[in-house]
Amino acid sequence: MLTRSEQAGVDVFVRQYASRFVFFQGHPEYDALSLQREYLRDIGRYLARERDSYPRLPVSYFDAATEEKLARFERKAAHQRHPALTNELPRLNLRTDIGAGNAAAVLFGNWLRYLGADADAPVAAR
């Protein structure tokens, strides 16, 4: 395991035997707004009755004020389930420390450097 959290579990891992594969449970390639777009899409599907349950709020993604507004919107959506309600979605603000694609750039850069270093190693060392 390379990364793990109490809430999400294992996120990034590699095999114990020699391998060049890195496995991701999450989406490090997402830009800062990708999760927001998916969340809003799923709210729209709920309101259009294309899904039965309201989507879960992404953990630690929006700022506290936005989370409160979204909780109020969810309660309203449960009682007034209609596609037009999407026009009343509040303005969404992410946490200020969420960077746009920074994790992916670091992860993939490190992986490519590792692969480059491994390619230069003698065959017996691989």
The 8 nearest C-alpha neighbors of each residue, nearest first, counted from 0:
[[1, 12, 2, 11, 13, 9, 3, 10],
 [0, 2, 12, 11, 3, 13, 10, 9],
 [3, 1, 11, 10, 0, 9, 12, 4],
 [2, 4, 9, 8, 10, 1, 5, 0],
 [5, 3, 8, 7, 6, 9, 2, 10],
 [4, 6, 8, 7, 3, 9, 2, 10],
 [7, 5, 4, 8, 3, 58, 9, 59],
 [8, 6, 4, 5, 9, 3, 10, 25],
 [7, 9, 4, 3, 5, 6, 10, 2],
 [10, 8, 3, 2, 11, 4, 7, 0],
 [9, 11, 24, 2, 3, 23, 25, 8],
 [12, 10, 23, 2, 1, 22, 9, 0],
 [11, 13, 0, 1, 22, 21, 10, 23],
 [14, 12, 21, 22, 20, 15, 0, 11],
 [13, 15, 16, 18, 12, 17, 20, 21],
 [16, 14, 13, 17, 18, 12, 0, 20],
 [15, 17, 14, 18, 13, 19, 20, 125],
 [18, 16, 15, 19, 14, 125, 20, 13],
 [19, 17, 20, 16, 14, 13, 15, 21],
 [18, 20, 21, 17, 114, 13, 110, 14],
 [19, 21, 18, 13, 22, 14, 12, 17],
 [20, 22, 13, 12, 19, 23, 11, 14],
 [23, 21, 12, 11, 13, 20, 24, 10],
 [24, 22, 11, 25, 10, 21, 12, 26],
 [23, 25, 10, 11, 22, 26, 9, 12],
 [26, 24, 23, 10, 27, 11, 28, 29],
 [25, 27, 28, 29, 24, 23, 103, 30],
 [26, 28, 103, 29, 102, 25, 100, 23],
 [27, 29, 103, 26, 100, 30, 102, 104],
 [30, 28, 27, 33, 26, 100, 31, 34],
 [29, 31, 100, 99, 33, 32, 28, 98],
 [30, 32, 99, 33, 98, 100, 29, 97],
 [31, 33, 35, 30, 34, 36, 29, 99],
 [34, 32, 36, 35, 30, 29, 31, 37],
 [35, 33, 37, 36, 32, 38, 31, 29],
 [34, 36, 38, 32, 33, 37, 39, 31],
 [35, 37, 33, 39, 34, 38, 40, 32],
 [38, 36, 40, 34, 35, 39, 41, 33],
 [37, 39, 35, 41, 40, 36, 34, 42],
 [38, 40, 42, 36, 41, 37, 35, 43],
 [41, 39, 37, 43, 38, 42, 36, 44],
 [42, 40, 44, 38, 43, 39, 54, 45],
 [41, 43, 39, 45, 44, 40, 46, 38],
 [44, 42, 40, 46, 41, 45, 47, 39],
 [43, 45, 49, 41, 47, 42, 46, 50],
 [46, 44, 50, 48, 42, 43, 47, 49],
 [45, 47, 82, 81, 43, 80, 48, 44],
 [46, 48, 44, 82, 45, 49, 43, 81],
 [49, 47, 45, 50, 46, 44, 51, 80],
 [50, 48, 44, 47, 45, 51, 46, 43],
 [49, 51, 45, 48, 44, 52, 53, 47],
 [52, 50, 45, 48, 49, 53, 44, 46],
 [53, 51, 50, 54, 45, 55, 48, 42],
 [52, 54, 45, 55, 42, 51, 73, 41],
 [55, 53, 41, 52, 42, 56, 38, 45],
 [56, 54, 57, 53, 38, 58, 52, 41],
 [55, 57, 58, 54, 38, 66, 69, 60],
 [58, 56, 60, 55, 59, 61, 38, 34],
 [57, 59, 60, 56, 61, 55, 6, 7],
 [60, 58, 61, 57, 94, 62, 63, 93],
 [59, 61, 58, 57, 93, 94, 62, 97],
 [62, 60, 93, 94, 92, 65, 66, 59],
 [61, 63, 94, 93, 65, 64, 92, 66],
 [62, 64, 66, 65, 67, 61, 94, 59],
 [65, 63, 67, 66, 62, 68, 61, 92],
 [66, 64, 68, 67, 62, 63, 91, 61],
 [65, 67, 63, 69, 64, 68, 61, 70],
 [66, 68, 70, 64, 65, 69, 63, 71],
 [69, 67, 65, 71, 70, 66, 72, 64],
 [68, 70, 72, 66, 71, 67, 65, 73],
 [69, 71, 73, 67, 72, 68, 66, 74],
 [72, 70, 68, 74, 69, 73, 75, 67],
 [71, 73, 69, 75, 70, 74, 76, 68],
 [74, 72, 76, 70, 75, 71, 69, 77],
 [75, 73, 71, 77, 72, 76, 70, 78],
 [74, 76, 72, 78, 73, 77, 79, 71],
 [77, 75, 80, 73, 79, 78, 74, 72],
 [76, 78, 74, 75, 80, 79, 73, 53],
 [79, 77, 76, 75, 80, 74, 73, 81],
 [80, 78, 76, 77, 75, 81, 84, 46],
 [79, 81, 76, 46, 77, 78, 82, 84],
 [80, 82, 46, 83, 84, 79, 47, 76],
 [83, 81, 46, 47, 84, 85, 43, 80],
 [84, 82, 85, 81, 86, 87, 46, 80],
 [83, 85, 86, 82, 87, 81, 88, 76],
 [86, 84, 87, 83, 88, 82, 43, 46],
 [87, 85, 84, 88, 83, 82, 89, 43],
 [88, 86, 85, 84, 89, 83, 72, 90],
 [87, 89, 85, 86, 90, 72, 84, 69],
 [90, 88, 91, 87, 68, 69, 65, 72],
 [89, 91, 92, 88, 65, 68, 87, 69],
 [92, 90, 65, 89, 93, 61, 62, 88],
 [91, 93, 61, 62, 65, 94, 90, 64],
 [94, 92, 61, 62, 60, 95, 91, 97],
 [93, 95, 62, 61, 96, 97, 60, 92],
 [94, 96, 97, 93, 62, 98, 92, 61],
 [95, 97, 94, 98, 93, 60, 99, 62],
 [98, 96, 95, 94, 31, 99, 93, 60],
 [99, 97, 101, 31, 100, 96, 102, 30],
 [98, 100, 31, 30, 101, 97, 32, 29],
 [99, 101, 30, 103, 102, 29, 98, 31],
 [102, 100, 104, 103, 99, 98, 105, 30],
 [103, 101, 105, 104, 100, 27, 106, 28],
 [102, 104, 27, 28, 106, 100, 105, 101],
 [103, 105, 101, 107, 102, 106, 108, 100],
 [104, 106, 108, 102, 103, 107, 109, 101],
 [107, 105, 103, 109, 108, 104, 102, 110],
 [106, 108, 110, 109, 104, 105, 103, 111],
 [109, 107, 105, 111, 110, 106, 104, 112],
 [110, 108, 112, 106, 107, 111, 105, 113],
 [109, 111, 107, 113, 112, 108, 106, 114],
 [110, 112, 114, 108, 113, 109, 107, 115],
 [113, 111, 115, 109, 114, 110, 116, 108],
 [114, 112, 110, 116, 111, 115, 117, 109],
 [113, 115, 117, 111, 112, 116, 118, 110],
 [116, 114, 112, 118, 113, 117, 111, 119],
 [115, 117, 113, 119, 118, 114, 112, 120],
 [116, 118, 114, 120, 119, 115, 113, 125],
 [119, 117, 115, 116, 120, 114, 121, 113],
 [118, 120, 116, 117, 115, 121, 114, 122],
 [121, 119, 117, 118, 122, 124, 116, 125],
 [120, 122, 124, 123, 119, 125, 118, 117],
 [121, 123, 124, 125, 120, 118, 119, 117],
 [122, 124, 121, 125, 120, 117, 119, 118],
 [125, 123, 122, 121, 120, 117, 119, 118],
 [124, 122, 123, 120, 121, 117, 17, 118]]
